[in-house]
């Protein structure tokens, strides 16, 4: 199993004049530390207009800076929004980042799941999948040494040679965001890595890994001629400390993250309120005061606990044959010092066991891809809660 770290760059109110700069600098320091500690990936989102939830509209800038402070960790776009960016600009940005990072880019793609974001770029929820598929078909040829002309329903460009070209050939590994669990099956069918931005039990992970690899091996329908990327990665809330109690005390940001997801997820198109009209941090603390048991329960899920507790939980995920667990540590007002200590303790006490098992996992995967191991077709219907069984409940958060 491999491990990534994940950044939304959350910044709850109240906002001080230096808070955004400090947020970015702390996150870069954390990525630099993770590289030294042997983590495999650093994933950075692209979001627009999502106050408090994410202050990260330009992941290529953040990842470009991180690439100059690191040597080995992979620079993951988690994701580039293909609905809100012209495909030629995306191809240029990915290639430039691949050059400055010496070939360490992971090309995660997605649509955006919020009408607040899409509407800011004159896009809508109904056509976003169609635009994403069209953009993939447009971008992939741009990585080749040739000119490309675009004349589709959504994208126009006269013949041009999109420069530069990426280091990795034929292109950086291709992923798609799976903000809805059903998209994991779609990712397998399209031959792309699945970035599962949800929070699952080990049983659910087992079912979705089977669904993904069965789609990849039996029902694959690529959108165009790209190199496939058989990988499934799932995000988990994360905080590692010497004791379970201390880890939960330090991980309040995970509950804020869940609250914000549920708060906005209850609205049509996950629409956000108008700018400056809602203080999400105040709303969260109000909910927490009124629902102390639910708040405590939210921290019982994910990878939050002592090294032994996390090790025990990860062994269940390992049995499901997840390729990568992406650790969500920077959330809410989690302290920079605690995040760094968590990364260090996990790398020392937990990660070596699972890194050591990676060759055996790769052997299993190659047998699955070659048809030597046939996976059961598991019904995923019972495993479609994208928030996890211990999370903040939507009807509560939306009140």
TORPA-846911 format. One line per 3 residues: number of its first residue (from 1); for each residue x, y, z of C-alpha. Coordinates in Angstrom, 2 decimals. Each point is the difference from the previous one (the first is absolute). Layout:
NUM> X Y Z ~ ...
This chain:
1> 0.00 0.00 0.00 ~ 1.15 3.52 -0.82 ~ -0.84 3.20 1.85
4> -0.85 3.49 -1.10 ~ -0.75 3.24 1.82 ~ -2.89 2.18 -1.05
7> -0.64 3.75 0.00 ~ -3.20 1.99 -0.38 ~ 1.76 2.93 1.70
10> -2.88 0.61 2.38 ~ -0.17 3.32 1.81 ~ -2.93 0.47 2.39
13> -1.00 3.49 1.10 ~ 0.92 2.42 1.46 ~ 2.66 0.90 -2.56
16> 3.02 2.03 1.05 ~ 2.05 2.06 -2.49 ~ 2.84 -2.57 -0.06
19> -2.00 -3.22 0.30 ~ -0.01 -1.06 -3.66 ~ 3.74 0.50 -0.39
22> 0.65 -1.99 3.17 ~ -2.38 -2.73 -1.14 ~ 1.94 -0.46 -3.23
25> 3.41 0.16 1.64 ~ -0.97 -2.55 2.65 ~ -1.36 -2.37 -2.63
28> 3.19 0.26 -2.06 ~ 2.05 -0.77 3.11 ~ -2.19 -3.04 0.63
31> 0.52 -1.31 -3.55 ~ 3.74 0.52 0.36 ~ -0.08 -1.99 3.24
34> -2.10 -2.76 -1.58 ~ 2.55 -0.34 -2.79 ~ 2.82 -0.47 2.49
37> -2.07 -2.56 1.90 ~ -0.68 -2.13 -3.07 ~ -3.65 0.73 -0.82
40> -0.86 -0.83 -3.59 ~ -2.40 2.73 -1.19 ~ -1.08 3.57 0.76
43> -3.47 0.77 -1.39 ~ -1.34 3.52 -0.41 ~ -3.57 0.93 -0.98
46> -1.33 2.66 -2.35 ~ -3.03 1.80 1.40 ~ -1.47 3.44 -0.63
49> -2.09 2.34 2.16 ~ -0.45 -2.48 2.89 ~ 0.50 2.22 3.04
52> 1.63 -1.71 2.98 ~ -0.28 -3.45 -1.63 ~ 2.82 0.45 -2.55
55> 2.29 2.90 -0.88 ~ 1.77 -1.87 -2.81 ~ -0.89 1.24 -3.50
58> 3.46 -0.53 -1.58 ~ 1.46 -3.39 0.97 ~ 2.70 0.22 -2.66
61> 1.50 2.99 1.85 ~ -0.01 -1.81 3.35 ~ 1.34 -3.24 -1.51
64> 2.62 1.88 -1.99 ~ 1.29 1.58 3.19 ~ -0.15 -3.37 1.80
67> 1.96 -1.65 -2.80 ~ 2.96 2.29 0.67 ~ 0.07 -0.92 3.69
70> -0.23 -3.78 -0.55 ~ 1.81 -2.79 -1.84 ~ -2.12 -3.13 -0.21
73> -3.62 0.55 0.99 ~ -2.43 -0.03 -2.94 ~ -1.82 3.28 -0.76
76> -3.68 -0.87 -0.32 ~ -2.72 2.17 -1.51 ~ -2.98 -1.09 2.00
79> -1.46 1.35 -2.28 ~ 0.22 2.35 -3.00 ~ -3.56 1.14 -0.79
82> -0.44 -0.67 -3.71 ~ -3.35 1.79 0.03 ~ 1.44 3.36 1.04
85> 3.32 0.00 -1.91 ~ 0.69 0.02 -3.76 ~ 1.60 -3.34 -0.96
88> 3.02 1.64 -1.63 ~ 0.76 1.88 3.22 ~ -0.30 -3.21 1.98
91> 2.44 -1.79 -2.31 ~ 2.47 2.89 0.30 ~ -0.21 0.08 3.80
94> 0.38 -3.76 0.42 ~ 3.02 -0.11 -2.31 ~ 1.67 2.97 1.73
97> -0.48 -1.57 3.42 ~ 1.37 -3.30 -1.29 ~ 3.11 1.82 -1.23
100> 0.69 1.94 3.20 ~ -0.64 -3.09 2.16 ~ 2.19 -2.28 -2.14
103> -2.88 -2.23 -1.01 ~ -1.94 -0.37 3.26 ~ -3.48 1.14 -1.07
106> -3.20 -1.99 0.50 ~ -2.71 1.39 -2.31 ~ -3.22 -0.18 2.00
109> -3.07 1.31 -1.83 ~ -3.58 0.77 0.92 ~ -3.14 2.00 -0.61
112> -0.75 1.95 3.21 ~ -3.01 -1.03 2.07 ~ -1.27 3.45 0.97
115> -2.19 2.41 -1.95 ~ 1.73 2.83 1.88 ~ 3.24 -0.88 -1.79
118> -1.49 -0.95 -3.36 ~ -2.27 3.05 -0.15 ~ 2.98 2.29 0.53
121> 1.32 -1.23 -3.36 ~ -3.36 -0.16 -1.80 ~ -0.22 -3.80 0.25
124> -2.83 -2.11 1.42 ~ -0.55 -3.29 1.78 ~ -1.87 -1.60 -2.89
127> 2.83 0.19 -2.55 ~ 3.09 -0.37 2.19 ~ 0.59 -3.70 -0.74
130> -0.25 0.63 -3.74 ~ 2.49 2.90 0.26 ~ 2.43 -2.13 2.04
133> -0.08 -2.83 -2.54 ~ 0.50 2.44 -2.87 ~ 2.92 1.68 1.78
136> 1.78 -3.35 0.53 ~ -0.26 -0.71 -3.73 ~ 1.37 3.48 -0.74
139> 2.92 -0.05 2.47 ~ 1.60 -3.40 -0.58 ~ 1.14 0.72 -3.60
142> 1.54 3.28 1.19 ~ 2.67 -1.95 1.88 ~ 1.22 -1.49 -3.29
145> 2.57 1.62 -2.32 ~ -2.52 1.34 -2.49 ~ -2.47 2.78 -0.60
148> -3.59 -0.25 1.23 ~ -3.17 1.72 -1.18 ~ -3.20 0.02 2.05
151> -3.48 0.28 -1.47 ~ -2.41 -1.62 2.46 ~ -3.24 1.09 1.59
154> 1.88 1.32 3.03 ~ 3.51 0.88 -1.15 ~ 1.39 1.89 -3.01
157> 3.62 0.62 -1.02 ~ 1.70 0.35 -3.41 ~ 2.97 -2.26 -0.68
160> 2.66 0.65 2.63 ~ 2.96 -1.84 1.53 ~ -0.68 0.11 3.75
163> 3.32 0.47 1.79 ~ 1.88 -1.15 1.99 ~ -0.26 -3.79 0.07
166> 0.09 -2.00 3.25 ~ 3.00 -2.02 1.18 ~ -2.10 -3.13 0.54
169> -0.89 -1.82 -3.19 ~ -2.52 -0.27 -1.44 ~ -1.43 2.19 2.78
172> -0.22 0.19 3.83 ~ -2.22 -2.64 1.64 ~ -3.67 0.76 -0.51
175> -2.52 0.03 2.87 ~ -3.61 1.08 0.44 ~ -1.66 1.33 3.15
178> -2.77 -2.17 1.41 ~ -2.07 2.37 2.13 ~ -2.93 -2.39 -0.47
181> 0.79 -3.60 0.79 ~ -1.55 -1.28 -3.24 ~ 2.73 1.90 -1.85
184> 2.53 -2.55 1.30 ~ -1.50 -2.55 -2.39 ~ 0.11 2.60 -2.78
187> 3.69 0.65 0.68 ~ 0.74 -3.68 -0.44 ~ -2.01 -0.12 -3.20
190> 1.92 2.99 -1.36 ~ 3.36 -1.56 0.94 ~ 0.91 2.85 2.35
193> 1.15 0.07 3.61 ~ -2.88 0.59 2.44 ~ 0.46 2.84 2.49
196> -2.66 -0.87 2.55 ~ -0.74 3.19 1.91 ~ -2.25 -1.69 2.53
199> 0.35 -1.69 3.33 ~ -0.66 -3.72 0.05 ~ 0.01 -2.96 2.32
202> 2.34 -2.88 -0.83 ~ -2.99 -2.09 -1.15 ~ -1.08 2.74 -2.37
205> 3.56 0.37 -1.30 ~ 0.10 -3.73 -0.72 ~ -3.21 0.23 -2.06
208> 1.10 3.05 -1.96 ~ 3.47 -1.41 -0.75 ~ -1.71 -3.03 -1.52
211> -2.37 2.24 -1.98 ~ 2.89 2.10 -1.27 ~ 2.25 -2.83 -1.15
214> -2.88 -1.96 -1.52 ~ -0.94 3.07 -2.04 ~ 3.66 0.53 -0.94
217> 0.59 -3.58 -1.16 ~ -3.41 -1.00 -1.40 ~ -1.82 3.12 -1.16
220> 2.71 2.49 -0.95 ~ -1.01 2.77 -2.43 ~ 2.69 2.66 -0.29
223> -1.01 3.48 -1.10 ~ 2.97 0.23 -2.38 ~ 3.50 -1.38 -0.48
226> 1.69 0.53 3.38 ~ 2.11 -2.19 2.25 ~ -2.12 -1.71 2.63
229> 0.69 0.43 3.71 ~ -1.37 -2.86 2.15 ~ -0.09 1.56 3.47
232> -2.59 0.66 2.65 ~ 0.71 2.52 2.77 ~ -2.34 0.93 2.84
235> 0.14 3.00 2.32 ~ -0.19 -0.47 3.76 ~ -0.16 2.46 2.88
238> 3.31 -0.21 1.80 ~ 1.73 0.93 3.23 ~ 2.64 -2.14 1.69
241> 1.04 0.65 3.62 ~ 1.36 -1.99 2.90 ~ -3.49 -0.86 1.29
244> -3.46 -0.23 -1.54 ~ -1.24 2.73 2.32 ~ 2.76 2.41 -1.02
247> -0.54 -0.74 -3.70 ~ -3.72 0.74 0.29 ~ 0.71 3.18 1.94
250> 2.28 1.21 -2.79 ~ -2.30 -1.04 -2.88 ~ -2.93 2.39 0.41
253> 0.59 1.15 -3.57 ~ -1.22 -3.36 -1.30 ~ -3.41 0.65 1.56
256> -0.09 3.50 -1.50 ~ 0.81 -1.53 -3.40 ~ -2.89 -2.46 0.32
259> -2.35 2.73 1.20 ~ 0.82 2.22 -2.99 ~ -0.47 -2.87 -2.45
262> -3.39 -0.82 1.46 ~ -1.07 3.63 0.36 ~ 0.55 0.71 -3.68
265> -0.89 -3.47 -1.19 ~ -3.57 0.47 1.19 ~ -0.62 2.84 -2.50
268> -0.87 -0.41 -3.68 ~ 3.17 -0.20 -2.06 ~ 1.94 0.35 3.27
271> -0.49 3.73 -0.31 ~ 1.86 2.22 2.46 ~ -1.57 3.08 1.58
274> 0.74 3.39 -1.48 ~ 3.43 1.41 0.91 ~ 0.43 1.21 3.58
277> -3.51 -1.09 1.03 ~ 0.87 -3.12 2.04 ~ 2.71 -0.49 2.60
280> 0.57 -3.75 -0.33 ~ 2.26 -0.17 3.06 ~ -2.71 1.57 2.17
283> -2.64 -2.33 -1.48 ~ 2.24 -2.97 0.71 ~ 0.62 0.96 3.62
286> -3.71 0.58 0.53 ~ -0.75 -3.48 -1.35 ~ 2.76 -1.52 2.13
289> -1.38 1.58 3.20 ~ -3.48 -1.32 -0.80 ~ 1.18 -3.47 -1.13
292> 2.95 -1.03 2.21 ~ -0.59 -3.73 -0.45 ~ -0.11 0.27 -3.81
295> 3.16 2.13 0.04 ~ 1.82 -2.59 2.10 ~ -1.27 -2.81 -2.22
298> 1.33 1.72 -3.11 ~ 3.54 -0.32 1.36 ~ -0.29 -3.75 0.49
301> 0.28 -0.65 -3.72 ~ 2.92 0.46 -2.36 ~ 3.64 -0.47 0.93
304> -0.07 1.99 3.22 ~ 1.78 -1.53 2.97 ~ 3.20 -1.46 1.36
307> 2.43 -1.83 -2.29 ~ -1.42 -3.33 1.16 ~ -3.60 1.06 -0.65
310> 0.84 1.31 -3.46 ~ 2.08 -3.08 -0.77 ~ -2.96 -2.22 0.87
313> -2.37 2.00 -2.22 ~ 2.47 0.08 -2.90 ~ 0.39 -3.78 0.05
316> -3.71 -0.23 -0.84 ~ 0.47 2.39 -2.90 ~ 3.06 -1.93 -1.10
319> -2.11 -3.16 -0.20 ~ -2.32 1.82 -2.42 ~ 2.96 0.64 -2.37
322> -0.24 3.79 -0.08 ~ 2.97 1.34 -1.96 ~ 0.38 3.23 1.97
325> -1.42 1.68 3.09 ~ -0.02 3.79 -0.18 ~ 0.27 1.57 3.45
328> -2.05 3.13 0.69 ~ 1.81 1.81 2.81 ~ -0.34 3.70 -0.85
331> -3.63 0.76 0.81 ~ -1.88 2.57 2.03 ~ 2.36 1.54 2.53
334> 2.27 -3.00 0.54 ~ 3.31 1.36 1.27 ~ 3.05 0.01 -2.28
337> 2.16 -1.47 2.79 ~ -2.47 -2.85 0.56 ~ -0.16 -0.75 -3.73
340> 3.79 -0.26 -0.19 ~ 0.18 -2.17 3.12 ~ -2.72 -2.23 -1.44
343> 1.89 -0.46 -3.28 ~ 3.19 -0.82 1.87 ~ -1.53 -2.51 2.41
346> -1.92 -1.80 -2.75 ~ 3.10 -0.20 -2.21 ~ 2.04 -1.43 2.85
349> -2.46 -2.40 1.62 ~ -2.53 -1.00 -2.67 ~ 1.02 0.63 -3.60
352> 2.97 -2.42 -0.23 ~ -2.19 -3.08 0.49 ~ -2.28 0.93 -2.89
355> 2.75 1.20 -2.30 ~ 1.69 -3.36 0.54 ~ -3.13 -1.77 -1.24
358> -0.14 2.00 -3.24 ~ 1.81 -2.64 -2.15 ~ -2.59 -2.62 1.01
361> -2.82 2.40 -0.87 ~ 1.53 0.72 -3.41 ~ 0.24 -3.73 -0.65
364> -3.71 -0.37 0.85 ~ -0.89 2.89 -2.30 ~ 1.96 -1.34 -2.94
367> -1.79 -3.33 0.35 ~ -3.36 1.78 0.05 ~ 0.87 2.03 -3.09
370> 1.26 -3.12 -1.79 ~ -3.17 -1.93 0.81 ~ 1.78 -2.49 2.23
373> -2.12 1.12 2.96 ~ -3.70 0.55 -0.64 ~ -1.71 2.30 2.50
376> -3.52 -0.56 1.28 ~ -2.67 2.36 -1.32 ~ -1.09 1.55 3.31
379> -3.24 1.97 0.31 ~ 1.10 3.53 0.93 ~ -3.52 1.24 0.83
382> 0.46 -0.40 3.79 ~ 3.24 2.03 -0.17 ~ -1.08 3.29 -1.56
385> 0.28 2.43 2.93 ~ 2.81 2.29 -1.12 ~ 0.47 1.49 3.47
388> 0.48 -3.15 2.07 ~ -2.15 -1.49 2.72 ~ 1.42 2.12 2.85
391> -0.24 3.37 -1.69 ~ -2.08 3.09 0.65 ~ -3.56 -0.57 -1.20
394> -1.39 2.21 -2.81 ~ -3.36 0.83 1.57 ~ 1.80 1.29 3.08
397> 2.60 2.00 -1.91 ~ -2.55 1.63 -2.26 ~ -2.21 1.28 2.81
